[in-house]
Structure formats: structure tokens, C-alpha cells
Amino acid sequence: MSLTPEEVNHIALLARLELTTQEKEHFRGQLSSILDHVAQLQKVDTSHIAPTSSVLPARSRLREDELIPGLTVEQALRNAPDLENGQFRVPPILEQ
């Protein structure tokens, strides 16, 4: 599928790219080649493959959750510049 110069202009506009005439012609060839390749891939019969199939083995790469102790309130507030009633105190932010 060969793209027209108008289609390349439209794609450049959508991508917010300012291209020279030379760049547009260069990318027109590249994009057309990509679309030709995708068209070939669409011809492959995938009707026997389940939509959720994967070529990778089904395994989880996540680690097991482990309970570890967190900070105590005292540890969390230790370096606070200002405290009030056991909480961080921050100045109000008011925009007018």
C-alpha cells in the first residue's frame, strides 16, 4: 500500500511533526513499507489460535508478598519540621 503525500502530511500533522519535503518523501516510503508488511501479516490464518494464547510459558515473574514491619508513627514523624497532635503540620496553601 503506497501512501499519498496528503496522507503523510496528515500523519505528520497528527504527530505534530514539521517535516521538510525531503523528509516527507523519505517517510512516505518507510510508512508504505510498514503498511505492506502489516497487510502480509493480516493474511496469516490465525483462526485456530485462541485470542489469549501466548508463545511464552505461563508463569508469574512476581515475588511472593512478604510482611515486613513499617515505620512507627514516631519514626515517621522524627524529622518533621512541624508537628501538631501527632501529625505533620504544613502551612495552608490558598490561591486567590
C-alpha positions as CSV (number, residue, x, y, z in Angstrom):
1,M,0.0,0.0,0.0
2,S,1.5,3.2,-1.1
3,L,0.7,6.3,0.9
4,T,-0.1,9.6,-0.8
5,P,1.7,12.8,0.1
6,E,-1.6,14.1,1.5
7,E,-1.8,11.1,3.9
8,V,1.8,11.6,5.0
9,N,1.0,15.3,5.6
10,H,-2.0,14.2,7.7
11,I,0.1,11.8,9.7
12,A,2.8,14.4,10.3
13,L,0.0,16.8,11.5
14,L,-1.4,14.3,13.9
15,A,2.1,13.6,15.3
16,R,2.8,17.3,15.5
17,L,5.9,17.0,13.2
18,E,7.2,19.7,11.0
19,L,8.8,17.8,8.1
20,T,10.6,19.1,5.0
21,T,9.5,17.9,1.6
22,Q,12.5,15.6,1.5
23,E,11.7,14.1,4.9
24,K,8.0,13.6,3.9
25,E,9.1,11.6,0.8
26,H,11.5,9.5,2.9
27,F,8.9,8.7,5.5
28,R,6.3,8.0,2.8
29,G,8.4,5.1,1.6
30,Q,9.1,3.8,5.1
31,L,5.5,4.0,6.2
32,S,4.3,2.4,3.0
33,S,6.7,-0.5,3.5
34,I,5.4,-0.9,7.1
35,L,1.8,-1.0,5.9
36,D,2.7,-3.6,3.2
37,H,4.3,-5.8,5.9
38,V,1.2,-5.4,8.1
39,A,-1.0,-6.4,5.2
40,Q,1.0,-9.6,4.7
41,L,0.6,-10.4,8.4
42,Q,-3.1,-9.9,8.2
43,K,-3.3,-12.7,5.6
44,V,-1.9,-15.3,8.1
45,D,-4.6,-17.7,9.2
46,T,-4.9,-17.4,13.0
47,S,-8.4,-18.9,13.3
48,H,-7.1,-21.9,15.2
49,I,-5.3,-19.8,17.8
50,A,-7.1,-18.7,20.9
51,P,-7.1,-14.9,21.4
52,T,-5.4,-15.2,24.8
53,S,-2.7,-17.6,23.6
54,S,0.9,-16.6,24.1
55,V,4.2,-18.1,22.9
56,L,5.7,-17.5,26.4
57,P,5.3,-20.1,29.2
58,A,2.6,-19.3,31.7
59,R,4.4,-18.3,34.8
60,S,4.4,-15.4,37.2
61,R,7.5,-13.3,37.5
62,L,6.2,-11.6,40.6
63,R,7.7,-12.4,44.0
64,E,5.6,-13.7,46.9
65,D,4.3,-11.0,49.2
66,E,6.2,-10.8,52.4
67,L,5.1,-8.9,55.5
68,I,7.8,-6.6,56.8
69,P,7.4,-4.1,59.6
70,G,6.9,-0.5,58.5
71,L,7.8,2.7,60.3
72,T,6.2,3.5,63.6
73,V,4.5,6.9,64.0
74,E,7.4,8.2,66.0
75,Q,9.9,7.1,63.3
76,A,7.8,8.7,60.5
77,L,7.5,12.0,62.4
78,R,11.0,12.1,63.7
79,N,12.3,14.6,61.1
80,A,9.1,16.5,60.6
81,P,9.8,20.3,60.7
82,D,6.4,20.9,62.5
83,L,4.0,18.7,64.3
84,E,0.5,19.1,65.7
85,N,-1.4,16.3,67.6
86,G,0.9,13.6,66.4
87,Q,0.6,14.6,62.7
88,F,2.6,16.6,60.1
89,R,1.7,20.2,60.2
90,V,2.0,22.1,56.9
91,P,1.2,25.7,56.1
92,P,-2.1,26.2,54.3
93,I,-1.9,26.8,50.6
94,L,-4.5,29.3,49.5
95,E,-4.8,30.6,46.0
96,Q,-6.7,33.7,45.3
